[in-house]
Amino acid sequence: MSSNQASCNALDSQYGPLVRKKSGSRVMDILKKIDRTWFFIGLIFLAIAIGLPSHWFNSLQFTASNLWSISPFLLLSATVAGYLEAAGADRLIGKVFSDRVFLAIAAAAVFGALSPFCSCGVIPLIAALLVAGVPLAAVMAFWVASPIMSPSMFVVTAAGLGVDFAVVKMISAISIGLFAGGTTLLLQHLGLFANPLRLSPVSSCGGNPADKIRNTVTAWRVWQHPERVQVLWQKTLAMVLFLGKWLTLAFVLESLMVTYVPAELLGQWLGSGSTWAVPLSAVIGVPAYLNGFVAVPVVAGLIENGMTPAAALSFMLAGAMTSIPAAIAVFSLVKRPLFFWYVLLALIGAIAAGWAYQAVLILI
């Protein structure tokens, strides 16, 4: 062995592990900087490309289309939330609703049943309301009632399942909203659900500018104050990026569920008129994706095959309030106790409404 080779071997044995360790640490540092949600989305698309290559483009197209359709709601709600905080009006609005919380719950339940939002589309608006300081009880009333019914949904439901069924679904939406708001308010009085949002404050060089205006007077003309304009842009961008990544993940999973959880399979599970049909329909309705408009002809077919109207109502209510795509978005937005409470409300509300409808049908 030459003296040069011996020197190289000696250097490699002495410094080689350090170089390799430093190189490995750089890779780990790069991976740590990558957002885990976006990394997971990339892995899903990679898995689809390898295992289901024919579905890859369809999944990408489905995700992009849904993100595009929901983008106006996302941008508007994020901008409103950013503006309210920049103006210093978030606490003012929260106080107005807090002073009239029972009226706020009732109004939120009714307005939610009349609003045109789906279970995913309502998430950005919910975030804006919570950031603005609207009481959680009122937000929850709107949250659970909104995806159940809308003017267009009422028309489609009446055409496919009858006016009586559509009216019952509308009443159920308002009732569940009132129940959700009232019980949430009660739990808050017991000390639960403080600071429900997961959204973290936006930091910047020299401190968070939002902290500097938090104790100042409300200034509605935000554009006249550079520091408030900075808060507006920062808060808006933070909310768009935060909710955008989770909604992307939700729509990717939804694209797979639409393809691989066919309506015929749901028909086999829920086509029974047994005693447990109502709670079983609600339980299956929570994780099973079912677009509200698509649900009408599917449920009509299930009823023709023996499913009771009460079980059909329970399934549609639970599926509308929460599904796996919507649940992912909710999980990203609020802390875990509130998330599980939201899912529990969907189950209890759907089952109670189904049993109540069943009792009415028996009496008449």
N, C-alpha and C positions, 0 to 999 in steps of 0.2 A: 504494500500500500504506500503510495507516495505521501510526502509530507503535506501536500496541498489537500489531498483527500482526508488525511487524518485531521487536519485543521478544520475542514468543513464538517466532518462528523462530530468533532468536539463542539463546534459552535451550534450545530443542530441539536445536539443532546442538551446543551446548556440553555439555548434561547428558543429552540423550536417549539416546545410546549407553550411558552409565553406568547409566541406569535400566533399559534393556532388558537390559544385561549382567547387572545384579543380579537382575532377574526371571528370566532364563534360568538363572543360577546357583542360584537357589532351587529351580527345577524339577529341576535336576540333583541338588541336595542331597536332595530328596525321593525321587527315583528311587534314589539310592545307599543310602538308608535301607531301602528295600524289599528283603526277602530275595529273592535271585535265583531260588531254587528255587520259591518261591511265585509269583513273577512269571512264571516259565516255565509253571507249572501253569495260571495264569490265561490265558496266551496259547494254550495247548493247548485249553482249554475254549472260548475265543473262536473259534479256528479250527474246532473241531467245530461250534459254533453256526452259523457262516457256511457252511462247506462240507458238513457232514453234520448238518443241523438235526434230522433224524429220529432220529439216534443220540445227541443231546446229553443227553437225560434218561436214557437207558439207561446211558450212560457215567457220569453223575453218580450214578445209583442203584447201579451196580456198584461204584464206588469207595467210596461211603459204606457199603455193605453189608460189603465186605471190611475196611474200617477198623474197623467195629463188631465184626466177628468176631475181629479180631486184637487189639483194644484190651485184653482181659484179660491177654494175654501181654505186651503192651507195658508196661502199667501195673505188672504184677507184677515183671517183670524190672528196670524202671527203679527201682522202689521198693527192691528187694533191693540193687541196685547202690548206690543212695544211702544205704541203711542201713549197708551194710558199710563204706563210706567214712566215714560219720558216726561209726560206732562205732570206727573205726580198726582194723577187722578185715581189711581188704582185703589188707594185706601179710602178715598171719598166715596167711590161707587160701592165698595164693600160695606161701608158704614150705612149707606142708604138702604141696601138690601138687608143688612143685619137688623136694622130697626123695624123692618116689616117682613120678617122671615117667613111667617105663615102665609102671608099674601104672596110672597115670592115663590114659595113651594107650589101653591095652587096655580099661579100663573105659569110657572115653568112646566108643570105637568100638562096643562092644556095647550100651551104653545108648542111643547115638544111633540104632542100628538098631531099637531097641524103642520109641523115643519117638514121640509123635504129632504132631511138628512138620513143616510143609511148608517149602519153600525160603525163603519170605518170613517165615513165622511163627517160624522159628528165629533170625532176625536180632536181635531184642531180647534174647533169652537169651544170644546170643553176646557182645553188647555188655556185658551184666552180668557174664559170666564173665571177660572181658578186663579190665574195670574192677576186678574183685575180685582180680586178680593171678594167676588160674589160668594156668599155662604155655600159651603159644600152641600148642605141639605137641598137647597134650591137647584144647584148644579146636578145633583144626583137625580132629582125628579125629572129634569129635562133629559138627562143622560139616558135613562132607561125608557122613557116614553117616546123619544124622538125616532129611533129606528123602527118602531113597531108600525107606525101609521103615518101617512102623508096624504094630501088631497088626491094625488094621482094613484097612490096605493089603494085608497078607499074605492075609487072608481073601478080599478082592475079587480079588486077583491069582490066587489058587488057583482061585477059581470061574471066572474068565474065561480063564485061560491054563494052568491045570493046577497041581497041587501041586508038580511037579518044577520048573517055571519059578519059582514063588514061593520055593521053597527056594534055588534058584540066586541069585535076586535078594537074598535075605536074606544069604547067604554073601558075595555081592559087596559088599553094604553094609558088612559088618564088615571085609572084606579091604581095601577102598578106604580105610576109616577108619584102619586100622592103617598102611597105606602112606602116607597123607597125614600122619599124626602122626609117623611115623618119619622121613620125608624132611624134614619141616619142622624137627624137632629137629636133624637133621644140618646143615641150612643155618643154623640158629641158632648152632650150635657154630662155624660158619665166619664168624660175625659179621653175618649178615643178619637182617632183620625185627626190629630193635630198636624199641621203642615203636610198635607196629603201629597203634594207634588214631588216628583223626583228631580225635576229640572233644577240644575245647580246654577248659581249666579255666574254671570260672565265676568271674567277678570280681564284687566288690561294693565298696561304699564302705568305706574303712578297710582294704582288703586282702581277700584271699581267706580266708574262715574255715577252709577245709579245710587251709590251710597251718599254722594255729595248732594243730590237733589232730593233725597228721601225726606229730609226734615225741612225742606223749603216749601213755599206756598205753591199751589197749583198754577201752572202756566199752560193754558190751552194752545197758545201760539208757539208750538215747539220749535218751529223753524227759525225763530228769532233768537234762540239760545244755542250756541254751538255745542255745549256740553250735553244738552238734552237731545240734540240731533244725533250725537254720538251714541247715546243710550238707545235711541229709537232703532238705529241701524244694528247695533250689537244685539239687542234683545230679539229683534225680528229675525236676523240671520241665525241666531242660536236656536230659536224655536223651529225654524224651517229645516235646519240641518238635523236637529234632534228627532223631530217627528218624521221627517222625510225618510231617514234610514229605516225606522221601524215600520213605516207604512210600506216601504219597498219590500222588506222581509215578509210582511203580511200578504202582499199581493203575489209574491213568488209562491208561497205555500198555497194560497188560494188557487193559483193556476193549476197546481197539481191535484188539489181536491176536486176541482170542477171536472177534471178529466177522469180521475180514478175513483171517485165516489159517486157512481151513477144513481139516478133517481130510482131505478129498478131495485137497487140494493136497499135503499131506504124503505121502499114499499114492502120488501120482505120482512124488514125489522118491525115496521110500524103498522102493518095491515091488520093487526089483530084488534078485536074489540074486547079484550080481557079486562079484568078489574084493574090491573096495573098499567093499562094502556096510557092513561094520562101522565103519571109520573115518569114512565119509561119514555114517552114521547118528549117530555121536557128534558130529561137527562141526555137523550140522543141529540136533541135539538141544539144543546149548548155547544158541543164540539163540531157538529156536522155543518158544513157550509151549505147555505141555501139562499140564493138571492131572492129577495122578497117578491119580485115580479115572476120569477121562475117558479117560486113555491106555489103560486095559485093553481096552475094546471096540474102540477105534481100532486098537491094535496087533494084536488078534485078527483084525481084518479084513485088516490088512496081511499077516499071516502066511498067511491063506487065499489072498491074491493073489500069493504067491510070495516074500514077505520071509522071510529065514532067521531062526530063533529067536535066533541069536547077534547079528544086526544089530538085532533088536527089543530085545534086552536092552541093547545099547550105547546105543540111542536113548533108552530109558526111564531109564537111569542118568544120562546126560548131561543130559537134560531135567529130571530131578528135582533134580540137584545145583545146576544154575544155568540160569536163563533170563534174558531181558532184564529182566523186573520184579525178579527176585531180584538180578541183577547190579547193577542201579542201587542197590538198598539196600546191597549189600556195598561198592560203590564209594564210597558216602557214609560208610561206617563206618570203613574201614581205608585205609591209605596205598597208593599205586599199586603198588609192587612186590609187596606181599602180595595185592592184588587180582588181578594178572596170574598170580601163583602159584596162587591159588585156581582160576581158570579153567583153567589148565594142568593142575592136579590132576584136575579134572573130566574133561577130555579124555583124559588118560593113563589114568585109572582106568576110564573107560567103555570105551575101546578095548581095554585089556588084559583086562578082564573078558569082553568080547565074543569076543575071540580065544581066550581060555581055554575058554569055553563051546563055541565052535566045535570046538576040538581034542577036547574030551570027547565031543561028539556024533559026531565022526568015529571015535573009538576004540571007542565002544560001538555 
